[in-house]
Amino acid sequence: MSECKLDHSHDDVKAKYEQQIKFLPSDTIHLFEEFFQKEHTQDILNEVFHLLKKYDLSSNDEKEERVNRLYLVLKNV
């Protein structure tokens, strides 16, 4: 994934999540529900956005890496 210089809002992340939800493992849903109920730093919002961005187009290996990173981020915020 390339670095992006844009800051993504809570709403941007939620919209990207809603675009990708059908491609994500079902056990991430409750983690995202909890995530969206809290405030987060800009760095966390940007990271989650970019992990979700084009998730559906990623290779299986890339999806596995992204979802592992999502678990780490979502469980620790």
PyRosetta script that sets phi, psi and omega in degrees:
from pyrosetta import init, pose_from_sequence

init()
pose = pose_from_sequence("MSECKLDHSHDDVKAKYEQQIKFLPSDTIHLFEEFFQKEHTQDILNEVFHLLKKYDLSSNDEKEERVNRLYLVLKNV")
pose.set_psi(1, 138.5)
pose.set_omega(1, 179.5)
pose.set_phi(2, -88.1)
pose.set_psi(2, 156.0)
pose.set_omega(2, 177.5)
pose.set_phi(3, -77.8)
pose.set_psi(3, 143.2)
pose.set_omega(3, 179.6)
pose.set_phi(4, -119.6)
pose.set_psi(4, 142.0)
pose.set_omega(4, -179.2)
pose.set_phi(5, -90.7)
pose.set_psi(5, -4.9)
pose.set_omega(5, -179.5)
pose.set_phi(6, -83.6)
pose.set_psi(6, 144.5)
pose.set_omega(6, 172.1)
pose.set_phi(7, -93.9)
pose.set_psi(7, 133.9)
pose.set_omega(7, -177.5)
pose.set_phi(8, -105.9)
pose.set_psi(8, 135.0)
pose.set_omega(8, -178.8)
pose.set_phi(9, -80.4)
pose.set_psi(9, 168.9)
pose.set_omega(9, 174.6)
pose.set_phi(10, -55.2)
pose.set_psi(10, -43.3)
pose.set_omega(10, 179.6)
pose.set_phi(11, -65.6)
pose.set_psi(11, -37.0)
pose.set_omega(11, 176.8)
pose.set_phi(12, -61.3)
pose.set_psi(12, -44.9)
pose.set_omega(12, -178.6)
pose.set_phi(13, -65.5)
pose.set_psi(13, -42.2)
pose.set_omega(13, -179.9)
pose.set_phi(14, -64.0)
pose.set_psi(14, -41.7)
pose.set_omega(14, 178.5)
pose.set_phi(15, -63.6)
pose.set_psi(15, -41.9)
pose.set_omega(15, 179.1)
pose.set_phi(16, -65.8)
pose.set_psi(16, -40.5)
pose.set_omega(16, 176.5)
pose.set_phi(17, -59.4)
pose.set_psi(17, -46.0)
pose.set_omega(17, -179.3)
pose.set_phi(18, -63.4)
pose.set_psi(18, -30.7)
pose.set_omega(18, 175.6)
pose.set_phi(19, -69.9)
pose.set_psi(19, -32.5)
pose.set_omega(19, -172.8)
pose.set_phi(20, -102.5)
pose.set_psi(20, -7.1)
pose.set_omega(20, -171.4)
pose.set_phi(21, -52.2)
pose.set_psi(21, -39.1)
pose.set_omega(21, -176.6)
pose.set_phi(22, -71.3)
pose.set_psi(22, -11.4)
pose.set_omega(22, 179.4)
pose.set_phi(23, -101.3)
pose.set_psi(23, -13.0)
pose.set_omega(23, -176.4)
pose.set_phi(24, -86.5)
pose.set_psi(24, 152.8)
pose.set_omega(24, 175.3)
pose.set_phi(25, -59.2)
pose.set_psi(25, 140.1)
pose.set_omega(25, -176.3)
pose.set_phi(26, -61.8)
pose.set_psi(26, -26.3)
pose.set_omega(26, -179.6)
pose.set_phi(27, -76.6)
pose.set_psi(27, 0.6)
pose.set_omega(27, 174.4)
pose.set_phi(28, -89.6)
pose.set_psi(28, -15.8)
pose.set_omega(28, -174.5)
pose.set_phi(29, -57.9)
pose.set_psi(29, -49.3)
pose.set_omega(29, -179.1)
pose.set_phi(30, -65.3)
pose.set_psi(30, -32.3)
pose.set_omega(30, 177.4)
pose.set_phi(31, -66.1)
pose.set_psi(31, -41.7)
pose.set_omega(31, 177.1)
pose.set_phi(32, -67.7)
pose.set_psi(32, -38.6)
pose.set_omega(32, 178.0)
pose.set_phi(33, -58.3)
pose.set_psi(33, -43.9)
pose.set_omega(33, 177.3)
pose.set_phi(34, -67.3)
pose.set_psi(34, -40.8)
pose.set_omega(34, -179.8)
pose.set_phi(35, -57.9)
pose.set_psi(35, -45.1)
pose.set_omega(35, -175.7)
pose.set_phi(36, -74.3)
pose.set_psi(36, -9.0)
pose.set_omega(36, 177.2)
pose.set_phi(37, -89.0)
pose.set_psi(37, -2.7)
pose.set_omega(37, -176.3)
pose.set_phi(38, -120.8)
pose.set_psi(38, 163.8)
pose.set_omega(38, 172.5)
pose.set_phi(39, -88.7)
pose.set_psi(39, 147.5)
pose.set_omega(39, -178.9)
pose.set_phi(40, -137.6)
pose.set_psi(40, 157.8)
pose.set_omega(40, 177.0)
pose.set_phi(41, -68.8)
pose.set_psi(41, 160.5)
pose.set_omega(41, 178.8)
pose.set_phi(42, -60.6)
pose.set_psi(42, -38.9)
pose.set_omega(42, 179.3)
pose.set_phi(43, -59.9)
pose.set_psi(43, -42.6)
pose.set_omega(43, 179.5)
pose.set_phi(44, -66.7)
pose.set_psi(44, -45.1)
pose.set_omega(44, 178.4)
pose.set_phi(45, -58.6)
pose.set_psi(45, -45.6)
pose.set_omega(45, 179.8)
pose.set_phi(46, -63.2)
pose.set_psi(46, -42.8)
pose.set_omega(46, -178.7)
pose.set_phi(47, -63.8)
pose.set_psi(47, -46.6)
pose.set_omega(47, -179.4)
pose.set_phi(48, -63.8)
pose.set_psi(48, -41.6)
pose.set_omega(48, 177.6)
pose.set_phi(49, -56.2)
pose.set_psi(49, -47.5)
pose.set_omega(49, -175.8)
pose.set_phi(50, -74.1)
pose.set_psi(50, -25.8)
pose.set_omega(50, 172.8)
pose.set_phi(51, -70.2)
pose.set_psi(51, -32.0)
pose.set_omega(51, 179.1)
pose.set_phi(52, -82.0)
pose.set_psi(52, -30.4)
pose.set_omega(52, -175.0)
pose.set_phi(53, -59.3)
pose.set_psi(53, 124.7)
pose.set_omega(53, 179.3)
pose.set_phi(54, 56.7)
pose.set_psi(54, 25.9)
pose.set_omega(54, 177.2)
pose.set_phi(55, -54.8)
pose.set_psi(55, -42.6)
pose.set_omega(55, -177.3)
pose.set_phi(56, -63.9)
pose.set_psi(56, -23.7)
pose.set_omega(56, -178.6)
pose.set_phi(57, -94.6)
pose.set_psi(57, -4.7)
pose.set_omega(57, -177.4)
pose.set_phi(58, -75.0)
pose.set_psi(58, 154.6)
pose.set_omega(58, 173.9)
pose.set_phi(59, -67.1)
pose.set_psi(59, 164.6)
pose.set_omega(59, 178.7)
pose.set_phi(60, -59.6)
pose.set_psi(60, -39.7)
pose.set_omega(60, 177.9)
pose.set_phi(61, -64.0)
pose.set_psi(61, -42.9)
pose.set_omega(61, 179.0)
pose.set_phi(62, -65.7)
pose.set_psi(62, -40.5)
pose.set_omega(62, 177.3)
pose.set_phi(63, -60.5)
pose.set_psi(63, -42.6)
pose.set_omega(63, 179.9)
pose.set_phi(64, -62.4)
pose.set_psi(64, -43.8)
pose.set_omega(64, 177.3)
pose.set_phi(65, -61.9)
pose.set_psi(65, -45.3)
pose.set_omega(65, -178.8)
pose.set_phi(66, -64.3)
pose.set_psi(66, -45.0)
pose.set_omega(66, -177.6)
pose.set_phi(67, -68.6)
pose.set_psi(67, -35.1)
pose.set_omega(67, 175.3)
pose.set_phi(68, -62.0)
pose.set_psi(68, -42.0)
pose.set_omega(68, 177.9)
pose.set_phi(69, -66.7)
pose.set_psi(69, -40.2)
pose.set_omega(69, 177.4)
pose.set_phi(70, -60.2)
pose.set_psi(70, -44.2)
pose.set_omega(70, 177.4)
pose.set_phi(71, -57.0)
pose.set_psi(71, -45.6)
pose.set_omega(71, 179.8)
pose.set_phi(72, -60.6)
pose.set_psi(72, -45.8)
pose.set_omega(72, -177.7)
pose.set_phi(73, -68.9)
pose.set_psi(73, -50.0)
pose.set_omega(73, -174.6)
pose.set_phi(74, -66.9)
pose.set_psi(74, -32.7)
pose.set_omega(74, -179.2)
pose.set_phi(75, -79.0)
pose.set_psi(75, -15.8)
pose.set_omega(75, -175.5)
pose.set_phi(76, -112.6)
pose.set_psi(76, 14.3)
pose.set_omega(76, 178.0)
pose.set_phi(77, -112.6)
pose.dump_pdb("model.pdb")
